[in-house]
Amino acid sequence: MKVVIRREQKKDIEAIRQVHEAAFGTPAEAELVDLIEADGHAVLSLVALSEDAVVAHILFSRLNTLESRGLRASALGPLAVMPGLHRRGIASALVHEGLARLQADGEDLILVLGDPDFYERFGFSAKAAQVFQTPYDGPNLQALALTDAGRLAQGVVRYAPAFSKIT
Ligand SMILES: CC(C)(COP(=O)(O)OP(=O)(O)OC[C@H]1O[C@@H](n2cnc3c(N)ncnc32)[C@H](O)[C@@H]1OP(=O)(O)O)[C@@H](O)C(=O)NCCC(=O)NCCS
């Protein structure tokens, strides 16, 4: 399916909220997106448009890697696609575009909490995440290093405070 991907604009806020609420079936992820953005912790926010309507959204937020000063790390998520438009490659297109933009901007490391069957195709690995201590440790926490500094990183990772306000 043909979609256009671009950075979030102010006019998209309500549509983004609706995508998350519809995809997850609860307001929690939409509230998380609002909080992360209000706190100024968003690193990259992209929307997918079909016929000028927002049909999917991906957010990357700042992570604090306490033992690797200067490292640029971010968390992928929430990610949501409008129900009815699943399995058409829209989420994959958003993930690929997000990772490409972050790599071009010099981001070192991305963490994601999600299904490894989905995220492995982008290069994420649960094994690579085992060197980190986060509130979400376990088989669904996966890491993708984009630079040598990212590959050498380890230790305690703090998520944006919004995550603990919601979950
Ligand atoms: C998960 C979600 C974002 C996937 O969106 P999508 O646009 O359907 O994904 P894509 O079409 O790019 O899927 C790409 C591949 O992943 C597979 N896939 C999709 N969702 C999957 C899932 N939950 N688990 C495992 N594989 C999945 C698809 O089968 C497809 O595989 P294929 O290329 O071999 O056919 C979408 O289902 C959604 O919004 N779900 C509700 C919110 C959610 O769970 N978000 C994820 C948070 S981590």
The ligand as an SDF file (V2000), in Angstrom:
LIG
                    3D

 48 50  0  0  0  0  0  0  0  0999 V2000
    2.0860   -4.3560   15.2370 C   0  0  0  0  0  0  0  0  0  0  0  0
    1.6280   -3.4040   14.1440 C   0  0  0  0  0  0  0  0  0  0  0  0
    2.2550   -2.0270   14.3740 C   0  0  0  0  0  0  0  0  0  0  0  0
    2.1230   -3.9860   12.8030 C   0  0  0  0  0  0  0  0  0  0  0  0
    1.7040   -3.1100   11.7760 O   0  0  0  0  0  0  0  0  0  0  0  0
    1.5690   -3.5900   10.2690 P   0  0  0  0  0  0  0  0  0  0  0  0
    1.5250   -2.3840    9.4130 O   0  0  0  0  0  0  0  0  0  0  0  0
    0.4790   -4.5780   10.1640 O   0  0  0  0  0  0  0  0  0  0  0  0
    2.9420   -4.3590   10.0650 O   0  0  0  0  0  0  0  0  0  0  0  0
    3.5800   -4.7500    8.6590 P   0  0  0  0  0  0  0  0  0  0  0  0
    2.5090   -4.8940    7.6340 O   0  0  0  0  0  0  0  0  0  0  0  0
    4.7060   -3.8540    8.3640 O   0  0  0  0  0  0  0  0  0  0  0  0
    4.1000   -6.1790    9.0410 O   0  0  0  0  0  0  0  0  0  0  0  0
    5.3280   -6.6410    8.6010 C   0  0  0  0  0  0  0  0  0  0  0  0
    5.4580   -8.0520    8.9780 C   0  0  0  0  0  0  0  0  0  0  0  0
    5.2930   -8.2560   10.3690 O   0  0  0  0  0  0  0  0  0  0  0  0
    4.3180   -9.2480   10.6000 C   0  0  0  0  0  0  0  0  0  0  0  0
    3.6190   -8.8220   11.8000 N   0  0  0  0  0  0  0  0  0  0  0  0
    2.7340   -7.8240   11.8940 C   0  0  0  0  0  0  0  0  0  0  0  0
    2.3280   -7.7140   13.1770 N   0  0  0  0  0  0  0  0  0  0  0  0
    2.9850   -8.6730   13.8710 C   0  0  0  0  0  0  0  0  0  0  0  0
    2.9960   -9.0610   15.2270 C   0  0  0  0  0  0  0  0  0  0  0  0
    2.2330   -8.4620   16.1620 N   0  0  0  0  0  0  0  0  0  0  0  0
    3.8070  -10.0690   15.6040 N   0  0  0  0  0  0  0  0  0  0  0  0
    4.5860  -10.6880   14.7040 C   0  0  0  0  0  0  0  0  0  0  0  0
    4.6170  -10.3550   13.4000 N   0  0  0  0  0  0  0  0  0  0  0  0
    3.8260   -9.3570   12.9930 C   0  0  0  0  0  0  0  0  0  0  0  0
    3.4520   -9.2700    9.3820 C   0  0  0  0  0  0  0  0  0  0  0  0
    2.8970  -10.5470    9.1840 O   0  0  0  0  0  0  0  0  0  0  0  0
    4.4430   -8.9590    8.3050 C   0  0  0  0  0  0  0  0  0  0  0  0
    5.1430  -10.1160    7.9630 O   0  0  0  0  0  0  0  0  0  0  0  0
    5.3530  -10.5270    6.4660 P   0  0  0  0  0  0  0  0  0  0  0  0
    6.0730   -9.3590    5.8350 O   0  0  0  0  0  0  0  0  0  0  0  0
    6.1990  -11.7570    6.5830 O   0  0  0  0  0  0  0  0  0  0  0  0
    3.9810  -10.7280    5.9600 O   0  0  0  0  0  0  0  0  0  0  0  0
    0.0790   -3.3000   14.0600 C   0  0  0  0  0  0  0  0  0  0  0  0
   -0.4450   -4.6060   14.0410 O   0  0  0  0  0  0  0  0  0  0  0  0
   -0.5320   -2.5550   15.2370 C   0  0  0  0  0  0  0  0  0  0  0  0
   -0.7200   -1.3350   15.1870 O   0  0  0  0  0  0  0  0  0  0  0  0
   -0.8610   -3.2840   16.3210 N   0  0  0  0  0  0  0  0  0  0  0  0
   -1.4740   -2.6930   17.4950 C   0  0  0  0  0  0  0  0  0  0  0  0
   -0.4690   -1.8740   18.2580 C   0  0  0  0  0  0  0  0  0  0  0  0
    0.7860   -2.6630   18.5870 C   0  0  0  0  0  0  0  0  0  0  0  0
    0.7350   -3.7940   19.0400 O   0  0  0  0  0  0  0  0  0  0  0  0
    1.9490   -2.0180   18.3550 N   0  0  0  0  0  0  0  0  0  0  0  0
    3.2470   -2.6560   18.5130 C   0  0  0  0  0  0  0  0  0  0  0  0
    3.8770   -2.1860   19.7360 C   0  0  0  0  0  0  0  0  0  0  0  0
    5.4730   -2.9700   19.9170 S   0  0  0  0  0  0  0  0  0  0  0  0
  1  2  1  0
  2  3  1  0
  2  4  1  0
  2 36  1  0
  4  5  1  0
  5  6  1  0
  6  7  2  0
  6  8  1  0
  6  9  1  0
  9 10  1  0
 10 11  2  0
 10 12  1  0
 10 13  1  0
 13 14  1  0
 14 15  1  0
 15 16  1  0
 15 30  1  0
 16 17  1  0
 17 18  1  0
 17 28  1  0
 18 19  1  0
 18 27  1  0
 19 20  2  0
 20 21  1  0
 21 22  1  0
 21 27  2  0
 22 23  1  0
 22 24  2  0
 24 25  1  0
 25 26  2  0
 26 27  1  0
 28 29  1  0
 28 30  1  0
 30 31  1  0
 31 32  1  0
 32 33  2  0
 32 34  1  0
 32 35  1  0
 36 37  1  0
 36 38  1  0
 38 39  2  0
 38 40  1  0
 40 41  1  0
 41 42  1  0
 42 43  1  0
 43 44  2  0
 43 45  1  0
 45 46  1  0
 46 47  1  0
 47 48  1  0
M  END
$$$$
